[in-house]
């Protein structure tokens, strides 16, 4: 079976790892030496009904390689190969998020970002990729921050078990704090246009492995009370990039507040109950 027939035979709405020259789509042959030398490589399929395709067509419009020091995205645009590169040392945080159908992995630096989507059926490869990316971003990093684990009941929660399965987590994690779901009621009374829609705060969990601050949530923090939500969101923030952690009142709801995580010019926020204690998060700050 030639390469083109092999590619068409294996095609589907899933990520595929590139392990040999036979796995490389012919559109990317000019980069085959770089691809085969990579630590890890996978290709991302186009979103198209297989019945509309035939052998020899562009079936994979993105190909990702992971080297020791960088991640590179090759994409086909108007029959041209466009290269987008991001050095691991510049990545400030990493996000893995999605729902029942579509998922996404995002790497964010101060000036650039790189993201790619995949179908949920590729969760196994995505888990391998996330594990490798986190190792590459946090290589040789160490931290003395080791907060105590909270009560055992938190490690038995669905949000924690789903995180461990999705991210193929096999190292010791310390649960810093857990935010349970909370009914928020109506918007704050000082809103110009008061809404009769009720809202709820979804549950979230804050963890560390001594190198990263990890936040697991439901893809968003606040939803309407009757909203169906099947999303997940996992954010990985290297402790070395966190410059400050603070809190402020939420402008929309009186019963919650915002945790501000500053990353040298960038700001991440998490919504929690107004009585949520952030001491364990502040203790993670790396000091010289």
ChimeraX commands (.cxc) that place a marker at each C-alpha (Angstrom):
marker #1 position 0.00,0.00,0.00 radius 0.5
marker #1 position 1.51,3.38,-1.02 radius 0.5
marker #1 position 1.60,6.37,1.31 radius 0.5
marker #1 position -1.42,8.14,-0.17 radius 0.5
marker #1 position -3.61,5.04,0.02 radius 0.5
marker #1 position -2.35,4.36,3.56 radius 0.5
marker #1 position -3.24,7.91,4.61 radius 0.5
marker #1 position -6.74,7.69,3.18 radius 0.5
marker #1 position -7.33,4.28,4.73 radius 0.5
marker #1 position -6.43,5.56,8.22 radius 0.5
marker #1 position -8.31,8.86,7.95 radius 0.5
marker #1 position -11.03,9.72,10.45 radius 0.5
marker #1 position -12.06,12.51,12.86 radius 0.5
marker #1 position -9.20,11.70,15.21 radius 0.5
marker #1 position -5.63,12.72,15.87 radius 0.5
marker #1 position -2.99,10.32,14.58 radius 0.5
marker #1 position 0.58,10.05,15.78 radius 0.5
marker #1 position 3.26,10.24,13.08 radius 0.5
marker #1 position 5.76,7.49,13.73 radius 0.5
marker #1 position 7.31,6.84,10.30 radius 0.5
marker #1 position 7.68,8.36,6.85 radius 0.5
marker #1 position 4.59,6.43,5.76 radius 0.5
marker #1 position 2.51,8.45,8.25 radius 0.5
marker #1 position 3.58,11.84,6.86 radius 0.5
marker #1 position 0.98,13.45,4.56 radius 0.5
marker #1 position 2.60,14.17,1.20 radius 0.5
marker #1 position 1.92,17.91,1.60 radius 0.5
marker #1 position 4.53,17.99,4.40 radius 0.5
marker #1 position 7.29,15.91,2.75 radius 0.5
marker #1 position 9.62,18.90,2.49 radius 0.5
marker #1 position 9.80,18.88,6.30 radius 0.5
marker #1 position 10.14,15.13,6.72 radius 0.5
marker #1 position 13.62,15.29,8.32 radius 0.5
marker #1 position 12.37,17.70,10.99 radius 0.5
marker #1 position 9.22,15.64,11.52 radius 0.5
marker #1 position 11.00,12.32,11.90 radius 0.5
marker #1 position 13.60,13.83,14.26 radius 0.5
marker #1 position 10.95,15.23,16.62 radius 0.5
marker #1 position 10.34,13.82,20.07 radius 0.5
marker #1 position 6.64,13.50,19.24 radius 0.5
marker #1 position 4.54,14.32,16.20 radius 0.5
marker #1 position 0.84,14.08,15.36 radius 0.5
marker #1 position -1.46,15.23,12.58 radius 0.5
marker #1 position -4.84,16.94,12.83 radius 0.5
marker #1 position -7.60,15.98,10.35 radius 0.5
marker #1 position -9.77,18.38,8.40 radius 0.5
marker #1 position -13.42,18.57,9.41 radius 0.5
marker #1 position -15.11,16.93,6.43 radius 0.5
marker #1 position -17.41,14.01,5.75 radius 0.5
marker #1 position -15.32,11.08,4.57 radius 0.5
marker #1 position -17.78,10.48,1.71 radius 0.5
marker #1 position -16.71,13.81,0.21 radius 0.5
marker #1 position -13.02,12.85,0.22 radius 0.5
marker #1 position -10.72,10.72,-1.88 radius 0.5
marker #1 position -7.11,9.57,-1.73 radius 0.5
marker #1 position -4.63,12.34,-2.53 radius 0.5
marker #1 position -6.73,15.21,-1.15 radius 0.5
marker #1 position -5.56,17.35,1.74 radius 0.5
marker #1 position -6.79,15.30,4.72 radius 0.5
marker #1 position -4.63,16.83,7.46 radius 0.5
marker #1 position -4.38,20.61,7.43 radius 0.5
marker #1 position -2.21,20.77,10.55 radius 0.5
marker #1 position 0.77,18.77,11.74 radius 0.5
marker #1 position 2.33,19.37,15.17 radius 0.5
marker #1 position 5.84,18.46,16.26 radius 0.5
marker #1 position 7.24,18.60,19.78 radius 0.5
marker #1 position 10.99,18.98,20.16 radius 0.5
marker #1 position 13.12,19.36,23.26 radius 0.5
marker #1 position 12.74,23.14,23.37 radius 0.5
marker #1 position 9.78,24.04,21.17 radius 0.5
marker #1 position 6.43,23.13,19.67 radius 0.5
marker #1 position 5.97,23.73,15.95 radius 0.5
marker #1 position 2.72,23.85,14.00 radius 0.5
marker #1 position 2.82,23.21,10.25 radius 0.5
marker #1 position -0.41,24.22,8.55 radius 0.5
marker #1 position -1.51,24.23,4.92 radius 0.5
marker #1 position -2.97,27.54,3.74 radius 0.5
marker #1 position -3.65,28.07,0.02 radius 0.5
marker #1 position -1.34,25.18,-0.86 radius 0.5
marker #1 position 1.47,26.76,1.16 radius 0.5
marker #1 position 3.05,25.42,4.36 radius 0.5
marker #1 position 2.88,28.01,7.14 radius 0.5
marker #1 position 5.08,27.46,10.21 radius 0.5
marker #1 position 4.21,28.68,13.69 radius 0.5
marker #1 position 6.75,28.05,16.47 radius 0.5
marker #1 position 6.60,28.59,20.22 radius 0.5
marker #1 position 9.51,28.03,22.59 radius 0.5
marker #1 position 8.63,26.19,25.79 radius 0.5
marker #1 position 10.62,28.65,27.90 radius 0.5
marker #1 position 8.25,31.40,26.76 radius 0.5
marker #1 position 5.00,29.58,27.59 radius 0.5
marker #1 position 3.32,31.27,30.55 radius 0.5
marker #1 position 0.43,28.86,30.93 radius 0.5
marker #1 position -1.31,25.94,29.28 radius 0.5
marker #1 position -5.04,25.25,28.89 radius 0.5
marker #1 position -6.82,21.99,28.06 radius 0.5
marker #1 position -10.56,22.48,27.59 radius 0.5
marker #1 position -13.58,21.18,25.73 radius 0.5
marker #1 position -16.97,19.52,25.84 radius 0.5
marker #1 position -18.59,16.30,24.62 radius 0.5
marker #1 position -17.61,16.94,20.99 radius 0.5
marker #1 position -14.76,19.38,20.54 radius 0.5
marker #1 position -11.69,19.97,22.66 radius 0.5
marker #1 position -8.75,22.34,22.51 radius 0.5
marker #1 position -5.19,22.66,23.77 radius 0.5
marker #1 position -3.78,26.20,24.07 radius 0.5
marker #1 position -0.25,27.36,24.87 radius 0.5
marker #1 position 0.00,31.04,25.77 radius 0.5
marker #1 position 3.06,33.27,25.99 radius 0.5
marker #1 position 3.25,37.03,26.54 radius 0.5
marker #1 position 3.29,37.79,22.82 radius 0.5
marker #1 position 1.95,34.72,21.07 radius 0.5
marker #1 position -0.25,31.68,21.44 radius 0.5
marker #1 position -0.62,28.34,19.74 radius 0.5
marker #1 position -3.79,26.32,19.87 radius 0.5
marker #1 position -5.29,23.33,18.12 radius 0.5
marker #1 position -8.63,21.55,18.28 radius 0.5
marker #1 position -9.45,17.88,18.29 radius 0.5
marker #1 position -12.41,15.53,18.58 radius 0.5
marker #1 position -13.15,13.89,21.93 radius 0.5
marker #1 position -12.40,10.46,20.41 radius 0.5
marker #1 position -8.73,11.52,20.42 radius 0.5
marker #1 position -8.59,12.03,24.19 radius 0.5
marker #1 position -5.98,9.27,24.57 radius 0.5
marker #1 position -3.43,10.96,22.29 radius 0.5
marker #1 position -4.36,14.36,23.72 radius 0.5
marker #1 position -3.55,13.06,27.21 radius 0.5
marker #1 position -0.10,11.93,26.00 radius 0.5
marker #1 position 0.47,15.31,24.34 radius 0.5
marker #1 position -0.54,17.23,27.47 radius 0.5
marker #1 position 1.74,15.14,29.65 radius 0.5
marker #1 position 4.66,15.76,27.28 radius 0.5
marker #1 position 3.96,19.48,26.98 radius 0.5
marker #1 position 3.83,19.93,30.75 radius 0.5
marker #1 position 7.12,18.07,31.15 radius 0.5
marker #1 position 8.73,20.20,28.44 radius 0.5
marker #1 position 7.45,23.51,29.84 radius 0.5
marker #1 position 8.48,22.69,33.41 radius 0.5
marker #1 position 11.73,20.83,32.69 radius 0.5
marker #1 position 14.12,20.77,35.69 radius 0.5
marker #1 position 11.90,23.20,37.56 radius 0.5
marker #1 position 11.59,22.63,41.29 radius 0.5
marker #1 position 9.59,24.29,44.05 radius 0.5
marker #1 position 9.69,24.11,47.80 radius 0.5
marker #1 position 5.95,24.84,48.03 radius 0.5
marker #1 position 4.26,21.71,49.43 radius 0.5
marker #1 position 0.91,22.56,51.04 radius 0.5
marker #1 position -0.93,19.89,52.98 radius 0.5
marker #1 position -3.59,17.84,51.23 radius 0.5
marker #1 position -7.13,18.67,52.29 radius 0.5
marker #1 position -9.53,16.00,53.54 radius 0.5
marker #1 position -9.73,12.74,51.61 radius 0.5
marker #1 position -13.27,13.52,50.43 radius 0.5
marker #1 position -11.94,16.08,47.94 radius 0.5
marker #1 position -9.84,13.49,46.14 radius 0.5
marker #1 position -12.97,11.40,45.64 radius 0.5
marker #1 position -14.88,14.14,43.83 radius 0.5
marker #1 position -15.79,13.70,40.15 radius 0.5
marker #1 position -13.96,16.86,39.10 radius 0.5
marker #1 position -10.72,15.42,40.50 radius 0.5
marker #1 position -11.09,11.92,39.08 radius 0.5
marker #1 position -12.00,13.31,35.63 radius 0.5
marker #1 position -8.91,15.52,35.75 radius 0.5
marker #1 position -6.64,12.58,36.58 radius 0.5
marker #1 position -8.10,10.41,33.81 radius 0.5
marker #1 position -8.08,13.13,31.15 radius 0.5
marker #1 position -4.56,14.34,31.91 radius 0.5
marker #1 position -3.18,10.85,32.63 radius 0.5
marker #1 position -2.00,12.22,35.96 radius 0.5
marker #1 position 0.37,9.79,37.64 radius 0.5
marker #1 position 2.20,12.02,40.09 radius 0.5
marker #1 position 1.37,13.15,43.58 radius 0.5
marker #1 position -1.03,16.08,43.58 radius 0.5
marker #1 position -1.86,18.28,46.52 radius 0.5
marker #1 position -5.35,19.71,46.67 radius 0.5
marker #1 position -5.06,23.30,47.83 radius 0.5
marker #1 position -8.76,24.09,48.03 radius 0.5
marker #1 position -12.09,23.14,46.54 radius 0.5
marker #1 position -14.94,25.44,45.59 radius 0.5
marker #1 position -18.31,23.69,45.70 radius 0.5
marker #1 position -21.17,24.70,43.43 radius 0.5
marker #1 position -23.21,27.62,44.74 radius 0.5
marker #1 position -26.57,29.20,43.84 radius 0.5
marker #1 position -26.04,32.90,43.12 radius 0.5
marker #1 position -29.59,34.06,42.57 radius 0.5
marker #1 position -30.15,37.25,40.61 radius 0.5
marker #1 position -27.58,39.78,39.45 radius 0.5
marker #1 position -26.45,42.39,41.95 radius 0.5
marker #1 position -29.15,45.01,42.55 radius 0.5
marker #1 position -26.96,47.87,41.31 radius 0.5
marker #1 position -27.10,46.57,37.75 radius 0.5
marker #1 position -28.68,49.06,35.36 radius 0.5
marker #1 position -30.95,46.44,33.85 radius 0.5
marker #1 position -31.95,43.89,36.43 radius 0.5
marker #1 position -32.43,40.39,35.09 radius 0.5
marker #1 position -34.86,37.80,36.38 radius 0.5
marker #1 position -32.47,35.05,35.31 radius 0.5
marker #1 position -30.83,33.18,38.17 radius 0.5
marker #1 position -27.23,32.06,38.09 radius 0.5
marker #1 position -25.00,29.49,39.75 radius 0.5
marker #1 position -21.32,29.20,40.51 radius 0.5
marker #1 position -19.93,25.88,39.26 radius 0.5
marker #1 position -17.46,23.85,41.27 radius 0.5
marker #1 position -13.71,24.12,40.76 radius 0.5
marker #1 position -10.55,22.75,42.32 radius 0.5
marker #1 position -7.11,24.24,42.92 radius 0.5
marker #1 position -4.12,21.87,43.04 radius 0.5
marker #1 position -0.35,21.79,42.82 radius 0.5
marker #1 position 2.39,19.29,42.10 radius 0.5
marker #1 position 5.00,21.65,43.51 radius 0.5
marker #1 position 5.82,23.00,40.02 radius 0.5
marker #1 position 2.45,24.17,38.69 radius 0.5
marker #1 position -0.70,25.77,40.01 radius 0.5
marker #1 position -3.45,23.65,38.45 radius 0.5
marker #1 position -7.07,24.77,38.20 radius 0.5
marker #1 position -9.79,22.31,37.21 radius 0.5
marker #1 position -13.24,23.68,36.46 radius 0.5
marker #1 position -16.28,23.11,34.24 radius 0.5
marker #1 position -14.99,25.23,31.36 radius 0.5
marker #1 position -16.56,28.34,32.89 radius 0.5
marker #1 position -17.21,29.52,36.42 radius 0.5
marker #1 position -20.71,31.03,36.30 radius 0.5
marker #1 position -23.70,29.82,34.27 radius 0.5
marker #1 position -27.41,30.43,34.18 radius 0.5
marker #1 position -29.30,28.21,36.59 radius 0.5
marker #1 position -31.03,26.20,33.84 radius 0.5
marker #1 position -28.01,26.02,31.51 radius 0.5
marker #1 position -26.78,22.58,30.51 radius 0.5
marker #1 position -23.01,22.48,30.70 radius 0.5
marker #1 position -20.77,19.54,29.74 radius 0.5
marker #1 position -17.55,21.48,29.48 radius 0.5
marker #1 position -14.26,20.93,31.26 radius 0.5
marker #1 position -11.30,23.25,31.71 radius 0.5
marker #1 position -7.83,22.46,33.05 radius 0.5
marker #1 position -5.33,25.30,33.41 radius 0.5
marker #1 position -1.65,24.69,34.18 radius 0.5
marker #1 position 0.39,27.66,35.39 radius 0.5
marker #1 position 4.11,27.23,36.09 radius 0.5
marker #1 position 4.80,28.65,39.55 radius 0.5
marker #1 position 7.90,30.41,38.22 radius 0.5
marker #1 position 5.68,32.72,36.13 radius 0.5
marker #1 position 3.28,33.78,38.90 radius 0.5
marker #1 position 4.18,37.25,40.19 radius 0.5
marker #1 position 1.21,37.83,42.48 radius 0.5
marker #1 position -2.07,36.31,43.70 radius 0.5
marker #1 position -4.79,38.60,45.06 radius 0.5
marker #1 position -8.56,38.85,45.34 radius 0.5
marker #1 position -11.28,41.39,44.64 radius 0.5
marker #1 position -15.06,41.68,44.87 radius 0.5
marker #1 position -17.04,40.49,41.87 radius 0.5
marker #1 position -18.85,43.32,40.08 radius 0.5
marker #1 position -21.85,41.18,39.10 radius 0.5
marker #1 position -22.59,39.10,42.21 radius 0.5
marker #1 position -22.29,40.05,45.87 radius 0.5
marker #1 position -21.72,36.49,47.08 radius 0.5
marker #1 position -18.58,35.71,45.05 radius 0.5
marker #1 position -15.17,37.22,44.43 radius 0.5
marker #1 position -12.41,36.98,41.84 radius 0.5
marker #1 position -9.01,35.44,42.43 radius 0.5
marker #1 position -6.43,37.35,40.38 radius 0.5
marker #1 position -3.37,35.41,39.22 radius 0.5
marker #1 position -0.79,37.76,37.75 radius 0.5
marker #1 position 1.76,36.46,35.25 radius 0.5
marker #1 position 3.99,39.41,34.48 radius 0.5
marker #1 position 1.68,41.41,32.24 radius 0.5
marker #1 position -1.13,38.87,31.97 radius 0.5
marker #1 position -4.00,38.24,34.33 radius 0.5
marker #1 position -5.97,35.06,34.92 radius 0.5
marker #1 position -9.11,35.12,37.05 radius 0.5
marker #1 position -11.10,32.47,38.88 radius 0.5
marker #1 position -14.53,32.97,40.47 radius 0.5
marker #1 position -15.05,31.62,44.00 radius 0.5
marker #1 position -17.29,32.12,47.02 radius 0.5
marker #1 position -16.61,35.35,48.94 radius 0.5
marker #1 position -15.45,33.31,51.96 radius 0.5
marker #1 position -13.00,31.20,49.95 radius 0.5
marker #1 position -9.57,31.28,51.62 radius 0.5
marker #1 position -6.61,31.86,49.29 radius 0.5
marker #1 position -3.77,31.42,51.82 radius 0.5
marker #1 position -2.71,28.09,50.33 radius 0.5
marker #1 position -2.50,29.67,46.88 radius 0.5
marker #1 position -0.49,32.64,48.09 radius 0.5
marker #1 position 1.96,30.23,49.76 radius 0.5
marker #1 position 2.87,28.93,46.30 radius 0.5
marker #1 position 4.49,32.19,45.25 radius 0.5
marker #1 position 8.13,31.53,44.42 radius 0.5
marker #1 position 10.50,33.79,46.33 radius 0.5
marker #1 position 14.17,34.25,45.62 radius 0.5
marker link #1:1,2 radius 0.2
marker link #1:2,3 radius 0.2
marker link #1:3,4 radius 0.2
marker link #1:4,5 radius 0.2
marker link #1:5,6 radius 0.2
marker link #1:6,7 radius 0.2
marker link #1:7,8 radius 0.2
marker link #1:8,9 radius 0.2
marker link #1:9,10 radius 0.2
marker link #1:10,11 radius 0.2
marker link #1:11,12 radius 0.2
marker link #1:12,13 radius 0.2
marker link #1:13,14 radius 0.2
marker link #1:14,15 radius 0.2
marker link #1:15,16 radius 0.2
marker link #1:16,17 radius 0.2
marker link #1:17,18 radius 0.2
marker link #1:18,19 radius 0.2
marker link #1:19,20 radius 0.2
marker link #1:20,21 radius 0.2
marker link #1:21,22 radius 0.2
marker link #1:22,23 radius 0.2
marker link #1:23,24 radius 0.2
marker link #1:24,25 radius 0.2
marker link #1:25,26 radius 0.2
marker link #1:26,27 radius 0.2
marker link #1:27,28 radius 0.2
marker link #1:28,29 radius 0.2
marker link #1:29,30 radius 0.2
marker link #1:30,31 radius 0.2
marker link #1:31,32 radius 0.2
marker link #1:32,33 radius 0.2
marker link #1:33,34 radius 0.2
marker link #1:34,35 radius 0.2
marker link #1:35,36 radius 0.2
marker link #1:36,37 radius 0.2
marker link #1:37,38 radius 0.2
marker link #1:38,39 radius 0.2
marker link #1:39,40 radius 0.2
marker link #1:40,41 radius 0.2
marker link #1:41,42 radius 0.2
marker link #1:42,43 radius 0.2
marker link #1:43,44 radius 0.2
marker link #1:44,45 radius 0.2
marker link #1:45,46 radius 0.2
marker link #1:46,47 radius 0.2
marker link #1:47,48 radius 0.2
marker link #1:48,49 radius 0.2
marker link #1:49,50 radius 0.2
marker link #1:50,51 radius 0.2
marker link #1:51,52 radius 0.2
marker link #1:52,53 radius 0.2
marker link #1:53,54 radius 0.2
marker link #1:54,55 radius 0.2
marker link #1:55,56 radius 0.2
marker link #1:56,57 radius 0.2
marker link #1:57,58 radius 0.2
marker link #1:58,59 radius 0.2
marker link #1:59,60 radius 0.2
marker link #1:60,61 radius 0.2
marker link #1:61,62 radius 0.2
marker link #1:62,63 radius 0.2
marker link #1:63,64 radius 0.2
marker link #1:64,65 radius 0.2
marker link #1:65,66 radius 0.2
marker link #1:66,67 radius 0.2
marker link #1:67,68 radius 0.2
marker link #1:68,69 radius 0.2
marker link #1:69,70 radius 0.2
marker link #1:70,71 radius 0.2
marker link #1:71,72 radius 0.2
marker link #1:72,73 radius 0.2
marker link #1:73,74 radius 0.2
marker link #1:74,75 radius 0.2
marker link #1:75,76 radius 0.2
marker link #1:76,77 radius 0.2
marker link #1:77,78 radius 0.2
marker link #1:78,79 radius 0.2
marker link #1:79,80 radius 0.2
marker link #1:80,81 radius 0.2
marker link #1:81,82 radius 0.2
marker link #1:82,83 radius 0.2
marker link #1:83,84 radius 0.2
marker link #1:84,85 radius 0.2
marker link #1:85,86 radius 0.2
marker link #1:86,87 radius 0.2
marker link #1:87,88 radius 0.2
marker link #1:88,89 radius 0.2
marker link #1:89,90 radius 0.2
marker link #1:90,91 radius 0.2
marker link #1:91,92 radius 0.2
marker link #1:92,93 radius 0.2
marker link #1:93,94 radius 0.2
marker link #1:94,95 radius 0.2
marker link #1:95,96 radius 0.2
marker link #1:96,97 radius 0.2
marker link #1:97,98 radius 0.2
marker link #1:98,99 radius 0.2
marker link #1:99,100 radius 0.2
marker link #1:100,101 radius 0.2
marker link #1:101,102 radius 0.2
marker link #1:102,103 radius 0.2
marker link #1:103,104 radius 0.2
marker link #1:104,105 radius 0.2
marker link #1:105,106 radius 0.2
marker link #1:106,107 radius 0.2
marker link #1:107,108 radius 0.2
marker link #1:108,109 radius 0.2
marker link #1:109,110 radius 0.2
marker link #1:110,111 radius 0.2
marker link #1:111,112 radius 0.2
marker link #1:112,113 radius 0.2
marker link #1:113,114 radius 0.2
marker link #1:114,115 radius 0.2
marker link #1:115,116 radius 0.2
marker link #1:116,117 radius 0.2
marker link #1:117,118 radius 0.2
marker link #1:118,119 radius 0.2
marker link #1:119,120 radius 0.2
marker link #1:120,121 radius 0.2
marker link #1:121,122 radius 0.2
marker link #1:122,123 radius 0.2
marker link #1:123,124 radius 0.2
marker link #1:124,125 radius 0.2
marker link #1:125,126 radius 0.2
marker link #1:126,127 radius 0.2
marker link #1:127,128 radius 0.2
marker link #1:128,129 radius 0.2
marker link #1:129,130 radius 0.2
marker link #1:130,131 radius 0.2
marker link #1:131,132 radius 0.2
marker link #1:132,133 radius 0.2
marker link #1:133,134 radius 0.2
marker link #1:134,135 radius 0.2
marker link #1:135,136 radius 0.2
marker link #1:136,137 radius 0.2
marker link #1:137,138 radius 0.2
marker link #1:138,139 radius 0.2
marker link #1:139,140 radius 0.2
marker link #1:140,141 radius 0.2
marker link #1:141,142 radius 0.2
marker link #1:142,143 radius 0.2
marker link #1:143,144 radius 0.2
marker link #1:144,145 radius 0.2
marker link #1:145,146 radius 0.2
marker link #1:146,147 radius 0.2
marker link #1:147,148 radius 0.2
marker link #1:148,149 radius 0.2
marker link #1:149,150 radius 0.2
marker link #1:150,151 radius 0.2
marker link #1:151,152 radius 0.2
marker link #1:152,153 radius 0.2
marker link #1:153,154 radius 0.2
marker link #1:154,155 radius 0.2
marker link #1:155,156 radius 0.2
marker link #1:156,157 radius 0.2
marker link #1:157,158 radius 0.2
marker link #1:158,159 radius 0.2
marker link #1:159,160 radius 0.2
marker link #1:160,161 radius 0.2
marker link #1:161,162 radius 0.2
marker link #1:162,163 radius 0.2
marker link #1:163,164 radius 0.2
marker link #1:164,165 radius 0.2
marker link #1:165,166 radius 0.2
marker link #1:166,167 radius 0.2
marker link #1:167,168 radius 0.2
marker link #1:168,169 radius 0.2
marker link #1:169,170 radius 0.2
marker link #1:170,171 radius 0.2
marker link #1:171,172 radius 0.2
marker link #1:172,173 radius 0.2
marker link #1:173,174 radius 0.2
marker link #1:174,175 radius 0.2
marker link #1:175,176 radius 0.2
marker link #1:176,177 radius 0.2
marker link #1:177,178 radius 0.2
marker link #1:178,179 radius 0.2
marker link #1:179,180 radius 0.2
marker link #1:180,181 radius 0.2
marker link #1:181,182 radius 0.2
marker link #1:182,183 radius 0.2
marker link #1:183,184 radius 0.2
marker link #1:184,185 radius 0.2
marker link #1:185,186 radius 0.2
marker link #1:186,187 radius 0.2
marker link #1:187,188 radius 0.2
marker link #1:188,189 radius 0.2
marker link #1:189,190 radius 0.2
marker link #1:190,191 radius 0.2
marker link #1:191,192 radius 0.2
marker link #1:192,193 radius 0.2
marker link #1:193,194 radius 0.2
marker link #1:194,195 radius 0.2
marker link #1:195,196 radius 0.2
marker link #1:196,197 radius 0.2
marker link #1:197,198 radius 0.2
marker link #1:198,199 radius 0.2
marker link #1:199,200 radius 0.2
marker link #1:200,201 radius 0.2
marker link #1:201,202 radius 0.2
marker link #1:202,203 radius 0.2
marker link #1:203,204 radius 0.2
marker link #1:204,205 radius 0.2
marker link #1:205,206 radius 0.2
marker link #1:206,207 radius 0.2
marker link #1:207,208 radius 0.2
marker link #1:208,209 radius 0.2
marker link #1:209,210 radius 0.2
marker link #1:210,211 radius 0.2
marker link #1:211,212 radius 0.2
marker link #1:212,213 radius 0.2
marker link #1:213,214 radius 0.2
marker link #1:214,215 radius 0.2
marker link #1:215,216 radius 0.2
marker link #1:216,217 radius 0.2
marker link #1:217,218 radius 0.2
marker link #1:218,219 radius 0.2
marker link #1:219,220 radius 0.2
marker link #1:220,221 radius 0.2
marker link #1:221,222 radius 0.2
marker link #1:222,223 radius 0.2
marker link #1:223,224 radius 0.2
marker link #1:224,225 radius 0.2
marker link #1:225,226 radius 0.2
marker link #1:226,227 radius 0.2
marker link #1:227,228 radius 0.2
marker link #1:228,229 radius 0.2
marker link #1:229,230 radius 0.2
marker link #1:230,231 radius 0.2
marker link #1:231,232 radius 0.2
marker link #1:232,233 radius 0.2
marker link #1:233,234 radius 0.2
marker link #1:234,235 radius 0.2
marker link #1:235,236 radius 0.2
marker link #1:236,237 radius 0.2
marker link #1:237,238 radius 0.2
marker link #1:238,239 radius 0.2
marker link #1:239,240 radius 0.2
marker link #1:240,241 radius 0.2
marker link #1:241,242 radius 0.2
marker link #1:242,243 radius 0.2
marker link #1:243,244 radius 0.2
marker link #1:244,245 radius 0.2
marker link #1:245,246 radius 0.2
marker link #1:246,247 radius 0.2
marker link #1:247,248 radius 0.2
marker link #1:248,249 radius 0.2
marker link #1:249,250 radius 0.2
marker link #1:250,251 radius 0.2
marker link #1:251,252 radius 0.2
marker link #1:252,253 radius 0.2
marker link #1:253,254 radius 0.2
marker link #1:254,255 radius 0.2
marker link #1:255,256 radius 0.2
marker link #1:256,257 radius 0.2
marker link #1:257,258 radius 0.2
marker link #1:258,259 radius 0.2
marker link #1:259,260 radius 0.2
marker link #1:260,261 radius 0.2
marker link #1:261,262 radius 0.2
marker link #1:262,263 radius 0.2
marker link #1:263,264 radius 0.2
marker link #1:264,265 radius 0.2
marker link #1:265,266 radius 0.2
marker link #1:266,267 radius 0.2
marker link #1:267,268 radius 0.2
marker link #1:268,269 radius 0.2
marker link #1:269,270 radius 0.2
marker link #1:270,271 radius 0.2
marker link #1:271,272 radius 0.2
marker link #1:272,273 radius 0.2
marker link #1:273,274 radius 0.2
marker link #1:274,275 radius 0.2
marker link #1:275,276 radius 0.2
marker link #1:276,277 radius 0.2
marker link #1:277,278 radius 0.2
marker link #1:278,279 radius 0.2
marker link #1:279,280 radius 0.2
marker link #1:280,281 radius 0.2
marker link #1:281,282 radius 0.2
marker link #1:282,283 radius 0.2
marker link #1:283,284 radius 0.2
marker link #1:284,285 radius 0.2
marker link #1:285,286 radius 0.2
marker link #1:286,287 radius 0.2
marker link #1:287,288 radius 0.2
view
